[in-house]
């Protein structure tokens, strides 16, 4: 359909609309300029594969400190090298809490080797085993059969060590884990010292050397440790608490004396 307005009339009308502020032409149908345009359809992503069963946790490698102790102990060719290897060993936290490293005391050439439990407060201060009240009783006991840790005479000497070389906090007993860590060093200590007789004193020494418990049943009964005669005895600290058991300890001392004479 042709417009009823000529070109000049239409131009004049358009200019008049502009002066009125009109900016957009009106279509036959209303336009919603705020309407959101529909988004194009999306192709759904493929679902991620679901693992079968629970996701395994990543294991953090742990150091086998018993195996490390066995390696260090086996490499020690002398008592001095063994002491250095034990001091360099970092498997047990006992090392961080103790004042002293307590290795041994007495004559390494002695025929009798005593194995105690671990250092107490006085042993930790002095760096030697059996120097407290229990140590003084031990010296008196073995002096009764002519043995002394201070003598250079190997025939009448004592050599003394402990299962663990560091004082446990609060004088508690060493834990099974601590005993297991230091047992390889203890066995190597016995091999290097090469005594005629071994005396495990108390349950901790029984655990380390014989993997057994029950000192009240096992004391006074000869057994073997690394092929050597061994006689379990009450620990002197037990005898201080139970003086009545000193008669059993005296019987054990007489057995040791007889065994030494028979092996001369």
GROMACS elastic network, one bead per residue, 0.5 to 0.9 nm:
[ bonds ]
;  ai    aj funct       b0    kb
    2     5     6  0.86978   500
    3     6     6  0.73362   500
    5     8     6  0.79186   500
    5     9     6  0.56583   500
    5    10     6  0.58148   500
    6     9     6  0.53774   500
    6    10     6  0.61387   500
    6    11     6  0.86431   500
    7    10     6  0.51789   500
    7    11     6  0.61494   500
    7    12     6  0.86476   500
    8    11     6  0.51349   500
    8    12     6  0.61922   500
    8    13     6  0.86137   500
    9    12     6  0.51477   500
    9    13     6  0.61639   500
    9    14     6  0.86369   500
   10    13     6  0.50833   500
   10    14     6  0.61673   500
   10    15     6  0.86780   500
   11    14     6  0.51378   500
   11    15     6  0.62407   500
   11    16     6  0.86277   500
   12    15     6  0.52114   500
   12    16     6  0.62422   500
   12    17     6  0.87965   500
   13    16     6  0.50420   500
   13    17     6  0.63223   500
   13    18     6  0.87721   500
   14    17     6  0.50656   500
   14    18     6  0.63252   500
   14    19     6  0.87582   500
   15    18     6  0.50746   500
   15    19     6  0.63272   500
   15    20     6  0.87600   500
   16    19     6  0.51414   500
   16    20     6  0.64264   500
   17    20     6  0.50611   500
   17    21     6  0.65868   500
   17    22     6  0.55559   500
   17    23     6  0.83756   500
   18    21     6  0.51460   500
   18    22     6  0.52465   500
   18    23     6  0.68892   500
   19    22     6  0.74634   500
   22    25     6  0.77490   500
   26    29     6  0.80241   500
   26    30     6  0.75998   500
   26    31     6  0.86659   500
   27    30     6  0.65465   500
   27    31     6  0.78347   500
   31    34     6  0.89236   500
   31    35     6  0.88837   500
   32    35     6  0.56010   500
   33    36     6  0.83750   500
   36    39     6  0.87702   500
   38    41     6  0.87867   500
   39    42     6  0.84229   500
   42    45     6  0.88463   500
   44    47     6  0.87615   500
   45    48     6  0.88380   500
   46    49     6  0.89239   500
   47    50     6  0.85687   500
   50    53     6  0.89640   500
   51    54     6  0.75371   500
   51    55     6  0.73965   500
   52    55     6  0.82245   500
   53    56     6  0.87015   500
   54    57     6  0.89229   500
   56    59     6  0.88243   500
   59    62     6  0.88160   500
   62    65     6  0.88770   500
   63    66     6  0.87783   500
   63    67     6  0.86003   500
   63    68     6  0.81583   500
   63    91     6  0.86326   500
   64    67     6  0.54379   500
   64    68     6  0.64244   500
   64    69     6  0.88342   500
   64    91     6  0.87577   500
   65    69     6  0.60614   500
   65    70     6  0.85853   500
   65    89     6  0.89969   500
   65    90     6  0.84941   500
   65    91     6  0.54432   500
   65    92     6  0.82978   500
   65   181     6  0.64592   500
   66    69     6  0.50086   500
   66    70     6  0.62669   500
   66    71     6  0.87068   500
   66    91     6  0.80835   500
   66   177     6  0.88659   500
   66   180     6  0.65467   500
   66   182     6  0.77893   500
   66   183     6  0.85746   500
   66   184     6  0.76890   500
   67    70     6  0.50919   500
   67    71     6  0.63029   500
   67    72     6  0.87242   500
   67   181     6  0.84261   500
   67   184     6  0.88786   500
   68    71     6  0.51469   500
   68    72     6  0.62199   500
   68    73     6  0.85381   500
   68    89     6  0.83387   500
   68    91     6  0.81647   500
   68   181     6  0.86620   500
   69    72     6  0.51477   500
   69    73     6  0.59470   500
   69    74     6  0.84328   500
   69    85     6  0.87845   500
   69    86     6  0.82265   500
   69    89     6  0.73123   500
   69    91     6  0.79984   500
   69   181     6  0.63553   500
   69   182     6  0.70088   500
   69   183     6  0.84017   500
   69   184     6  0.61286   500
   69   185     6  0.68457   500
   70    73     6  0.51581   500
   70    74     6  0.60011   500
   70    75     6  0.86055   500
   70   181     6  0.85822   500
   70   182     6  0.89108   500
   70   183     6  0.86417   500
   70   184     6  0.52361   500
   70   185     6  0.71897   500
   70   188     6  0.89496   500
   71    74     6  0.52794   500
   71    75     6  0.63738   500
   71   184     6  0.87003   500
   72    75     6  0.52936   500
   72    76     6  0.67507   500
   72    82     6  0.80912   500
   72    85     6  0.60656   500
   72    86     6  0.78456   500
   72    89     6  0.80051   500
   72   184     6  0.87417   500
   72   185     6  0.80576   500
   73    76     6  0.54441   500
   73    77     6  0.87534   500
   73    81     6  0.89999   500
   73    82     6  0.64452   500
   73    85     6  0.69568   500
   73    86     6  0.78829   500
   73   184     6  0.62550   500
   73   185     6  0.52092   500
   73   186     6  0.86085   500
   73   187     6  0.85314   500
   73   188     6  0.60947   500
   73   189     6  0.84591   500
   74    77     6  0.78312   500
   74    82     6  0.88797   500
   74   184     6  0.82711   500
   74   185     6  0.83299   500
   74   188     6  0.69907   500
   75    81     6  0.84005   500
   75    82     6  0.81723   500
   75    85     6  0.85027   500
   76    79     6  0.74345   500
   76    80     6  0.82101   500
   76    81     6  0.51134   500
   76    83     6  0.85858   500
   76    84     6  0.86546   500
   76    85     6  0.71182   500
   76   188     6  0.80368   500
   76   192     6  0.89784   500
   77    80     6  0.83237   500
   77    81     6  0.62751   500
   77    82     6  0.72401   500
   77   192     6  0.76976   500
   78    81     6  0.51265   500
   78    82     6  0.61334   500
   78    83     6  0.86655   500
   78   189     6  0.87780   500
   78   192     6  0.64132   500
   78   193     6  0.88028   500
   79    83     6  0.61869   500
   79    84     6  0.86636   500
   79   108     6  0.86256   500
   79   188     6  0.89418   500
   79   189     6  0.68978   500
   79   192     6  0.64397   500
   79   193     6  0.75034   500
   80    83     6  0.51911   500
   80    84     6  0.63813   500
   80    85     6  0.87057   500
   81    84     6  0.50850   500
   81    85     6  0.61356   500
   81    86     6  0.86544   500
   82    85     6  0.50082   500
   82    86     6  0.61794   500
   82    87     6  0.86224   500
   82   185     6  0.74193   500
   82   188     6  0.79491   500
   82   189     6  0.73203   500
   82   192     6  0.89854   500
   83    86     6  0.51822   500
   83    87     6  0.62463   500
   83    88     6  0.86828   500
   83   103     6  0.66645   500
   83   185     6  0.89934   500
   84    87     6  0.51589   500
   84    88     6  0.62208   500
   84    89     6  0.86745   500
   85    88     6  0.51433   500
   85    89     6  0.62136   500
   85   185     6  0.87662   500
   86    89     6  0.50774   500
   86    90     6  0.84571   500
   86   101     6  0.89085   500
   86   103     6  0.87878   500
   86   165     6  0.83909   500
   86   182     6  0.84750   500
   86   185     6  0.72539   500
   87    90     6  0.79173   500
   87    95     6  0.84056   500
   87   101     6  0.71891   500
   89    92     6  0.78646   500
   89    95     6  0.87870   500
   90    93     6  0.74555   500
   90    95     6  0.72997   500
   90    96     6  0.89544   500
   91    94     6  0.88699   500
   91    95     6  0.85831   500
   91   178     6  0.88193   500
   91   181     6  0.72341   500
   92    95     6  0.62113   500
   92    96     6  0.82639   500
   92   177     6  0.87086   500
   92   178     6  0.65467   500
   92   181     6  0.73141   500
   92   182     6  0.87044   500
   93    96     6  0.55424   500
   93    97     6  0.70560   500
   93   178     6  0.88452   500
   94    97     6  0.54074   500
   94    98     6  0.62527   500
   94   164     6  0.89821   500
   94   165     6  0.88146   500
   94   166     6  0.59259   500
   94   167     6  0.68536   500
   94   168     6  0.60788   500
   94   169     6  0.77355   500
   94   178     6  0.83114   500
   95    98     6  0.56129   500
   95    99     6  0.82859   500
   95   100     6  0.85036   500
   95   101     6  0.78693   500
   95   165     6  0.85227   500
   95   166     6  0.60817   500
   95   167     6  0.82768   500
   96    99     6  0.82505   500
   97   166     6  0.82671   500
   97   167     6  0.78382   500
   97   168     6  0.78266   500
   97   169     6  0.71080   500
   98   101     6  0.75368   500
   98   124     6  0.69527   500
   98   166     6  0.57829   500
   98   167     6  0.55978   500
   98   168     6  0.74377   500
   98   169     6  0.78508   500
   99   124     6  0.59422   500
   99   125     6  0.67679   500
   99   127     6  0.83713   500
   99   166     6  0.80253   500
   99   167     6  0.80268   500
  100   123     6  0.81826   500
  100   124     6  0.52198   500
  100   125     6  0.66442   500
  100   126     6  0.75477   500
  100   127     6  0.53278   500
  100   128     6  0.87095   500
  100   165     6  0.84095   500
  100   166     6  0.67663   500
  100   167     6  0.80009   500
  101   124     6  0.74854   500
  101   127     6  0.61015   500
  101   128     6  0.83905   500
  101   165     6  0.57349   500
  101   166     6  0.56874   500
  101   167     6  0.84694   500
  102   105     6  0.87671   500
  102   118     6  0.85219   500
  102   119     6  0.69583   500
  102   123     6  0.73483   500
  102   124     6  0.70681   500
  102   126     6  0.84933   500
  102   128     6  0.53512   500
  102   129     6  0.63944   500
  102   161     6  0.80838   500
  102   162     6  0.80875   500
  102   164     6  0.83171   500
  102   166     6  0.62434   500
  102   167     6  0.84303   500
  103   127     6  0.77317   500
  103   128     6  0.69877   500
  103   129     6  0.75155   500
  103   160     6  0.87514   500
  103   161     6  0.62498   500
  103   162     6  0.74517   500
  103   164     6  0.86824   500
  103   165     6  0.57715   500
  103   166     6  0.87983   500
  104   108     6  0.86675   500
  104   127     6  0.86765   500
  104   128     6  0.62585   500
  104   129     6  0.62077   500
  104   159     6  0.73161   500
  104   160     6  0.54725   500
  104   162     6  0.74273   500
  104   165     6  0.86254   500
  105   108     6  0.80506   500
  105   128     6  0.61052   500
  105   129     6  0.64396   500
  105   130     6  0.85728   500
  105   149     6  0.72508   500
  105   150     6  0.86399   500
  105   158     6  0.83835   500
  105   159     6  0.60446   500
  105   160     6  0.52450   500
  105   161     6  0.66772   500
  106   109     6  0.88348   500
  106   110     6  0.79286   500
  106   148     6  0.80186   500
  106   150     6  0.57803   500
  106   151     6  0.78155   500
  106   152     6  0.86641   500
  106   157     6  0.72193   500
  106   158     6  0.56258   500
  106   160     6  0.60934   500
  106   161     6  0.89548   500
  107   110     6  0.53760   500
  107   149     6  0.62706   500
  107   150     6  0.70934   500
  107   151     6  0.72450   500
  107   152     6  0.65176   500
  107   153     6  0.82099   500
  107   154     6  0.68583   500
  107   157     6  0.61001   500
  107   158     6  0.59654   500
  107   159     6  0.51115   500
  107   160     6  0.82632   500
  108   111     6  0.86546   500
  108   113     6  0.84057   500
  108   154     6  0.82259   500
  108   157     6  0.87040   500
  108   158     6  0.78914   500
  108   159     6  0.55643   500
  108   160     6  0.84610   500
  108   192     6  0.89352   500
  108   193     6  0.57666   500
  108   194     6  0.85991   500
  108   195     6  0.83803   500
  109   112     6  0.87920   500
  109   152     6  0.86574   500
  109   153     6  0.85607   500
  109   154     6  0.54666   500
  109   155     6  0.85552   500
  109   157     6  0.78504   500
  109   158     6  0.84114   500
  109   159     6  0.75589   500
  109   193     6  0.65772   500
  109   194     6  0.78235   500
  109   195     6  0.72570   500
  110   113     6  0.69383   500
  110   149     6  0.84697   500
  110   152     6  0.86939   500
  110   153     6  0.78316   500
  110   155     6  0.64266   500
  110   156     6  0.71834   500
  110   158     6  0.52539   500
  110   159     6  0.57087   500
  110   193     6  0.81326   500
  110   194     6  0.86880   500
  110   195     6  0.63431   500
  110   196     6  0.81897   500
  111   154     6  0.64833   500
  111   155     6  0.62981   500
  111   156     6  0.77045   500
  111   157     6  0.69290   500
  111   158     6  0.70354   500
  111   159     6  0.79499   500
  111   194     6  0.80272   500
  111   197     6  0.62741   500
  111   198     6  0.86138   500
  111   260     6  0.81031   500
  112   147     6  0.86969   500
  112   155     6  0.88651   500
  112   156     6  0.86767   500
  112   157     6  0.71982   500
  112   158     6  0.54377   500
  112   159     6  0.63144   500
  112   160     6  0.85541   500
  112   195     6  0.56476   500
  112   196     6  0.60705   500
  112   198     6  0.59518   500
  112   199     6  0.73461   500
  112   256     6  0.88890   500
  112   260     6  0.87149   500
  113   158     6  0.61289   500
  113   160     6  0.57166   500
  113   161     6  0.77170   500
  113   190     6  0.79859   500
  113   193     6  0.82284   500
  113   194     6  0.87168   500
  113   195     6  0.60097   500
  113   196     6  0.79700   500
  113   197     6  0.63263   500
  113   199     6  0.61284   500
  113   200     6  0.86106   500
  114   158     6  0.73907   500
  114   159     6  0.62268   500
  114   161     6  0.63142   500
  114   162     6  0.80277   500
  114   197     6  0.86075   500
  114   198     6  0.59974   500
  114   200     6  0.61728   500
  114   201     6  0.71611   500
  115   159     6  0.88163   500
  115   160     6  0.61412   500
  115   161     6  0.51636   500
  115   162     6  0.50671   500
  115   163     6  0.66428   500
  115   186     6  0.87886   500
  115   198     6  0.74306   500
  115   199     6  0.60290   500
  115   201     6  0.59754   500
  115   202     6  0.88107   500
  115   205     6  0.63051   500
  116   119     6  0.86220   500
  116   129     6  0.81326   500
  116   130     6  0.81612   500
  116   160     6  0.76643   500
  116   161     6  0.62435   500
  116   163     6  0.62369   500
  116   164     6  0.87101   500
  116   199     6  0.85324   500
  116   200     6  0.64977   500
  116   201     6  0.52120   500
  116   202     6  0.69564   500
  116   204     6  0.76272   500
  116   205     6  0.60586   500
  116   235     6  0.73671   500
  117   161     6  0.84635   500
  117   162     6  0.50670   500
  117   163     6  0.51513   500
  117   164     6  0.66224   500
  117   165     6  0.89305   500
  117   173     6  0.78531   500
  117   174     6  0.78645   500
  117   200     6  0.88604   500
  117   201     6  0.73646   500
  117   202     6  0.71083   500
  117   203     6  0.80823   500
  117   204     6  0.54958   500
  117   205     6  0.58905   500
  117   235     6  0.85884   500
  118   123     6  0.87436   500
  118   129     6  0.77284   500
  118   161     6  0.85137   500
  118   162     6  0.52205   500
  118   163     6  0.59746   500
  118   164     6  0.50774   500
  118   165     6  0.62035   500
  118   166     6  0.66195   500
  118   167     6  0.60629   500
  118   168     6  0.74607   500
  118   171     6  0.85366   500
  118   173     6  0.78857   500
  118   174     6  0.75112   500
  118   204     6  0.86632   500
  119   122     6  0.76964   500
  119   123     6  0.50924   500
  119   124     6  0.58480   500
  119   127     6  0.83914   500
  119   128     6  0.78604   500
  119   129     6  0.60241   500
  119   130     6  0.74518   500
  119   162     6  0.73856   500
  119   164     6  0.76218   500
  119   165     6  0.67395   500
  119   166     6  0.61097   500
  119   168     6  0.76128   500
  119   171     6  0.79479   500
  120   123     6  0.51798   500
  120   124     6  0.59904   500
  120   125     6  0.86654   500
  120   129     6  0.82690   500
  120   130     6  0.82177   500
  120   131     6  0.88388   500
  120   132     6  0.76976   500
  120   166     6  0.87399   500
  120   167     6  0.58085   500
  120   168     6  0.78707   500
  120   170     6  0.86651   500
  120   171     6  0.58278   500
  121   124     6  0.51254   500
  121   125     6  0.63762   500
  121   126     6  0.88498   500
  121   132     6  0.81083   500
  121   167     6  0.72592   500
  121   170     6  0.85321   500
  121   171     6  0.72178   500
  122   125     6  0.50846   500
  122   126     6  0.62190   500
  122   127     6  0.82659   500
  122   128     6  0.85290   500
  122   129     6  0.88093   500
  122   130     6  0.84576   500
  122   131     6  0.65259   500
  122   132     6  0.56384   500
  123   126     6  0.51954   500
  123   127     6  0.54527   500
  123   128     6  0.52368   500
  123   129     6  0.54667   500
  123   130     6  0.64901   500
  123   131     6  0.58258   500
  123   132     6  0.67935   500
  123   167     6  0.80283   500
  124   127     6  0.53067   500
  124   128     6  0.73002   500
  124   129     6  0.83318   500
  124   166     6  0.73434   500
  124   167     6  0.61754   500
  125   128     6  0.83011   500
  126   129     6  0.84932   500
  126   131     6  0.79299   500
  128   131     6  0.66404   500
  128   161     6  0.86056   500
  129   132     6  0.84981   500
  129   135     6  0.75734   500
  129   160     6  0.69282   500
  129   161     6  0.62865   500
  129   162     6  0.70032   500
  129   165     6  0.87391   500
  130   133     6  0.79473   500
  130   134     6  0.63015   500
  130   136     6  0.73243   500
  130   138     6  0.76534   500
  130   139     6  0.88177   500
  130   160     6  0.80577   500
  130   161     6  0.85730   500
  131   134     6  0.72162   500
  131   136     6  0.64307   500
  132   135     6  0.50836   500
  132   136     6  0.63547   500
  132   137     6  0.87840   500
  133   136     6  0.51540   500
  133   137     6  0.63529   500
  133   138     6  0.86509   500
  133   236     6  0.84798   500
  133   237     6  0.77218   500
  133   240     6  0.84018   500
  134   137     6  0.51749   500
  134   138     6  0.61712   500
  134   139     6  0.87642   500
  134   235     6  0.79785   500
  134   237     6  0.50147   500
  134   238     6  0.85727   500
  134   239     6  0.84475   500
  134   240     6  0.73037   500
  135   139     6  0.62603   500
  135   140     6  0.87088   500
  135   236     6  0.72906   500
  135   237     6  0.84919   500
  136   139     6  0.51613   500
  136   140     6  0.63895   500
  136   141     6  0.87265   500
  136   236     6  0.88667   500
  137   140     6  0.50818   500
  137   141     6  0.61473   500
  137   142     6  0.87967   500
  137   236     6  0.63548   500
  137   237     6  0.84774   500
  137   239     6  0.87397   500
  137   240     6  0.81990   500
  138   141     6  0.50834   500
  138   142     6  0.63474   500
  138   143     6  0.84271   500
  138   235     6  0.86273   500
  138   236     6  0.60893   500
  139   142     6  0.54966   500
  139   143     6  0.59196   500
  139   144     6  0.86726   500
  139   147     6  0.83104   500
  139   148     6  0.69067   500
  139   149     6  0.76826   500
  140   143     6  0.50882   500
  140   144     6  0.64176   500
  140   148     6  0.89954   500
  141   144     6  0.54675   500
  141   145     6  0.75244   500
  141   147     6  0.88485   500
  141   249     6  0.83494   500
  141   250     6  0.77254   500
  141   253     6  0.76736   500
  142   145     6  0.54115   500
  142   146     6  0.64388   500
  142   147     6  0.51916   500
  142   148     6  0.67286   500
  142   158     6  0.85192   500
  142   253     6  0.72357   500
  143   147     6  0.50175   500
  143   148     6  0.58766   500
  144   147     6  0.74613   500
  144   253     6  0.83632   500
  145   253     6  0.70030   500
  145   254     6  0.73412   500
  145   256     6  0.86172   500
  145   257     6  0.64304   500
  146   156     6  0.63140   500
  146   157     6  0.84905   500
  146   257     6  0.86459   500
  147   151     6  0.83323   500
  147   155     6  0.82727   500
  147   157     6  0.52694   500
  147   158     6  0.62542   500
  148   151     6  0.57850   500
  148   156     6  0.63144   500
  148   158     6  0.56128   500
  148   159     6  0.89079   500
  149   152     6  0.83781   500
  149   156     6  0.83742   500
  149   157     6  0.52383   500
  149   159     6  0.62677   500
  149   160     6  0.78487   500
  150   153     6  0.88666   500
  150   157     6  0.70438   500
  150   158     6  0.77699   500
  151   154     6  0.75023   500
  151   156     6  0.71276   500
  151   157     6  0.56394   500
  151   158     6  0.81604   500
  152   155     6  0.88308   500
  152   156     6  0.82966   500
  152   157     6  0.68576   500
  153   156     6  0.56835   500
  153   157     6  0.59315   500
  154   158     6  0.78211   500
  155   158     6  0.88721   500
  159   193     6  0.85751   500
  159   195     6  0.85616   500
  161   164     6  0.86723   500
  161   165     6  0.81920   500
  161   186     6  0.84846   500
  161   189     6  0.88192   500
  162   165     6  0.62822   500
  162   186     6  0.78881   500
  162   205     6  0.78796   500
  163   174     6  0.88125   500
  163   179     6  0.68213   500
  163   182     6  0.66331   500
  163   183     6  0.66975   500
  163   185     6  0.86397   500
  163   186     6  0.63068   500
  163   204     6  0.73254   500
  163   205     6  0.62720   500
  163   208     6  0.69915   500
  163   209     6  0.89372   500
  164   167     6  0.77079   500
  164   168     6  0.86895   500
  164   174     6  0.75446   500
  164   178     6  0.75129   500
  164   179     6  0.68106   500
  164   181     6  0.87459   500
  164   182     6  0.59758   500
  164   183     6  0.80668   500
  164   186     6  0.82850   500
  165   182     6  0.82119   500
  167   170     6  0.83371   500
  167   171     6  0.67032   500
  167   172     6  0.85682   500
  167   174     6  0.87567   500
  168   171     6  0.53920   500
  168   172     6  0.57305   500
  168   173     6  0.68457   500
  168   174     6  0.63354   500
  169   172     6  0.61738   500
  169   173     6  0.89061   500
  170   173     6  0.89978   500
  171   174     6  0.87948   500
  172   175     6  0.86989   500
  173   204     6  0.77487   500
  174   177     6  0.80076   500
  174   178     6  0.58557   500
  174   179     6  0.62768   500
  174   204     6  0.75831   500
  175   178     6  0.51357   500
  175   179     6  0.62194   500
  175   180     6  0.86156   500
  176   179     6  0.50545   500
  176   180     6  0.61108   500
  176   181     6  0.86507   500
  176   204     6  0.89951   500
  176   207     6  0.85131   500
  177   180     6  0.51175   500
  177   181     6  0.62598   500
  177   182     6  0.88957   500
  178   181     6  0.51533   500
  178   182     6  0.64811   500
  178   183     6  0.86197   500
  179   182     6  0.54691   500
  179   183     6  0.59488   500
  179   204     6  0.77580   500
  179   205     6  0.89471   500
  179   207     6  0.78857   500
  179   208     6  0.62807   500
  180   183     6  0.53157   500
  180   184     6  0.76344   500
  180   208     6  0.71375   500
  181   184     6  0.69839   500
  181   185     6  0.82090   500
  182   185     6  0.53696   500
  182   186     6  0.63856   500
  182   187     6  0.88981   500
  182   208     6  0.85098   500
  183   187     6  0.61545   500
  183   188     6  0.85585   500
  183   208     6  0.57494   500
  183   209     6  0.75834   500
  184   187     6  0.52536   500
  184   188     6  0.62694   500
  184   189     6  0.85443   500
  185   188     6  0.51367   500
  185   189     6  0.60243   500
  185   190     6  0.87472   500
  186   190     6  0.63600   500
  186   191     6  0.87350   500
  186   208     6  0.82824   500
  186   209     6  0.84488   500
  187   190     6  0.51823   500
  187   191     6  0.63666   500
  187   192     6  0.87865   500
  187   208     6  0.88922   500
  187   209     6  0.77602   500
  187   225     6  0.88600   500
  187   226     6  0.79080   500
  188   192     6  0.61749   500
  188   193     6  0.85588   500
  189   192     6  0.52713   500
  189   193     6  0.61148   500
  189   194     6  0.83599   500
  190   193     6  0.51910   500
  190   194     6  0.57518   500
  190   195     6  0.71582   500
  190   198     6  0.84399   500
  190   226     6  0.82392   500
  191   194     6  0.51614   500
  191   195     6  0.82321   500
  191   226     6  0.79420   500
  192   195     6  0.87512   500
  194   197     6  0.88686   500
  194   228     6  0.89026   500
  195   198     6  0.68633   500
  195   228     6  0.80274   500
  196   228     6  0.66549   500
  196   229     6  0.71637   500
  196   230     6  0.89907   500
  196   260     6  0.79783   500
  196   263     6  0.82468   500
  197   228     6  0.63337   500
  197   229     6  0.52737   500
  197   230     6  0.57263   500
  197   231     6  0.78131   500
  197   256     6  0.81104   500
  197   259     6  0.84376   500
  197   260     6  0.80101   500
  198   224     6  0.84360   500
  198   225     6  0.74548   500
  198   228     6  0.71061   500
  198   229     6  0.63535   500
  198   231     6  0.65850   500
  198   232     6  0.83446   500
  199   205     6  0.89028   500
  199   229     6  0.87395   500
  199   230     6  0.56171   500
  199   231     6  0.52029   500
  199   232     6  0.56161   500
  199   233     6  0.67817   500
  200   203     6  0.83054   500
  200   204     6  0.85225   500
  200   205     6  0.51767   500
  200   206     6  0.61487   500
  200   209     6  0.76154   500
  200   230     6  0.71625   500
  200   231     6  0.66417   500
  200   233     6  0.63328   500
  200   234     6  0.85675   500
  200   235     6  0.85615   500
  201   204     6  0.77940   500
  201   205     6  0.58770   500
  201   206     6  0.73884   500
  201   215     6  0.83524   500
  201   219     6  0.87913   500
  201   231     6  0.87061   500
  201   232     6  0.58333   500
  201   234     6  0.55508   500
  201   236     6  0.79900   500
  202   205     6  0.57357   500
  202   206     6  0.64845   500
  202   207     6  0.89785   500
  202   213     6  0.89225   500
  202   214     6  0.86641   500
  202   215     6  0.60395   500
  202   216     6  0.89958   500
  202   219     6  0.87644   500
  202   232     6  0.73502   500
  202   233     6  0.64620   500
  202   234     6  0.53501   500
  202   236     6  0.85719   500
  202   238     6  0.82198   500
  203   207     6  0.61276   500
  203   208     6  0.86824   500
  203   212     6  0.78328   500
  203   213     6  0.56435   500
  203   214     6  0.65048   500
  203   215     6  0.56572   500
  203   232     6  0.89953   500
  203   234     6  0.85170   500
  203   235     6  0.84060   500
  204   207     6  0.51396   500
  204   208     6  0.63540   500
  204   209     6  0.86876   500
  204   213     6  0.80155   500
  205   208     6  0.51446   500
  205   209     6  0.59783   500
  205   210     6  0.79126   500
  205   211     6  0.88307   500
  205   232     6  0.85283   500
  206   209     6  0.53703   500
  206   210     6  0.52347   500
  206   211     6  0.62304   500
  206   212     6  0.55880   500
  206   213     6  0.61389   500
  206   214     6  0.81643   500
  206   215     6  0.74514   500
  206   218     6  0.89886   500
  206   232     6  0.73519   500
  207   210     6  0.56003   500
  207   213     6  0.60830   500
  208   211     6  0.57596   500
  208   212     6  0.80806   500
  209   212     6  0.81337   500
  209   225     6  0.65720   500
  209   226     6  0.88187   500
  210   213     6  0.84661   500
  210   223     6  0.89863   500
  210   224     6  0.84491   500
  210   225     6  0.71906   500
  212   215     6  0.87678   500
  213   217     6  0.88404   500
  213   218     6  0.82445   500
  214   217     6  0.55589   500
  214   218     6  0.62157   500
  214   219     6  0.84009   500
  215   219     6  0.54010   500
  215   232     6  0.71231   500
  215   233     6  0.71696   500
  215   234     6  0.67329   500
  216   219     6  0.58198   500
  216   220     6  0.89848   500
  216   233     6  0.85909   500
  216   234     6  0.75585   500
  217   220     6  0.83776   500
  217   221     6  0.85176   500
  218   221     6  0.57323   500
  218   222     6  0.85691   500
  218   231     6  0.86362   500
  218   232     6  0.65100   500
  218   233     6  0.81186   500
  219   222     6  0.82625   500
  219   231     6  0.68682   500
  219   234     6  0.67215   500
  219   248     6  0.84956   500
  219   249     6  0.86733   500
  219   252     6  0.79560   500
  220   231     6  0.60951   500
  220   232     6  0.61383   500
  220   233     6  0.64549   500
  220   248     6  0.77616   500
  220   249     6  0.81665   500
  220   251     6  0.77481   500
  220   252     6  0.55300   500
  220   255     6  0.81001   500
  221   230     6  0.84754   500
  221   231     6  0.60531   500
  221   232     6  0.68841   500
  221   233     6  0.89490   500
  221   252     6  0.87875   500
  222   229     6  0.66552   500
  222   230     6  0.57023   500
  222   232     6  0.73918   500
  223   228     6  0.82283   500
  223   229     6  0.59086   500
  223   230     6  0.51492   500
  223   231     6  0.63229   500
  223   232     6  0.82025   500
  224   227     6  0.54851   500
  224   228     6  0.51544   500
  224   230     6  0.50722   500
  224   231     6  0.81190   500
  225   228     6  0.52388   500
  225   229     6  0.65800   500
  225   230     6  0.61095   500
  226   229     6  0.85851   500
  231   252     6  0.77853   500
  231   255     6  0.87430   500
  231   256     6  0.78228   500
  232   252     6  0.85876   500
  233   236     6  0.88062   500
  233   248     6  0.87125   500
  233   249     6  0.67584   500
  233   252     6  0.70337   500
  233   253     6  0.89578   500
  234   237     6  0.82578   500
  234   238     6  0.64326   500
  234   239     6  0.68678   500
  234   245     6  0.82661   500
  234   246     6  0.87586   500
  234   248     6  0.85203   500
  234   249     6  0.67788   500
  235   238     6  0.53084   500
  235   239     6  0.66367   500
  235   240     6  0.89723   500
  236   240     6  0.62623   500
  236   241     6  0.87918   500
  237   240     6  0.50759   500
  237   241     6  0.65746   500
  237   242     6  0.86550   500
  238   241     6  0.51934   500
  238   242     6  0.59800   500
  238   243     6  0.82364   500
  238   245     6  0.85005   500
  239   243     6  0.51857   500
  239   244     6  0.76858   500
  239   245     6  0.61457   500
  239   246     6  0.61539   500
  239   249     6  0.83659   500
  240   243     6  0.57617   500
  240   246     6  0.88280   500
  242   245     6  0.58376   500
  242   246     6  0.77553   500
  243   246     6  0.55142   500
  243   247     6  0.84003   500
  244   247     6  0.66575   500
  244   248     6  0.84382   500
  245   248     6  0.54452   500
  245   249     6  0.66027   500
  245   250     6  0.88761   500
  246   250     6  0.60933   500
  246   251     6  0.86172   500
  247   250     6  0.50201   500
  247   251     6  0.63594   500
  247   252     6  0.87386   500
  248   251     6  0.50813   500
  248   252     6  0.63305   500
  248   253     6  0.87381   500
  249   252     6  0.50145   500
  249   253     6  0.62371   500
  249   254     6  0.87525   500
  250   253     6  0.50222   500
  250   254     6  0.63418   500
  250   255     6  0.87083   500
  251   254     6  0.52031   500
  251   255     6  0.63774   500
  251   256     6  0.88339   500
  252   255     6  0.50066   500
  252   256     6  0.63165   500
  252   257     6  0.87187   500
  253   256     6  0.50626   500
  253   257     6  0.62616   500
  253   258     6  0.86646   500
  254   257     6  0.50350   500
  254   258     6  0.61951   500
  254   259     6  0.86062   500
  255   258     6  0.51148   500
  255   259     6  0.61405   500
  255   260     6  0.86686   500
  256   259     6  0.50627   500
  256   260     6  0.62031   500
  256   261     6  0.86605   500
  257   260     6  0.52221   500
  257   261     6  0.63033   500
  257   262     6  0.86763   500
  258   261     6  0.51630   500
  258   262     6  0.61605   500
  258   263     6  0.86951   500
  259   262     6  0.50822   500
  259   263     6  0.62649   500
  259   264     6  0.87744   500
  260   263     6  0.51555   500
  260   264     6  0.62652   500
  261   264     6  0.52316   500
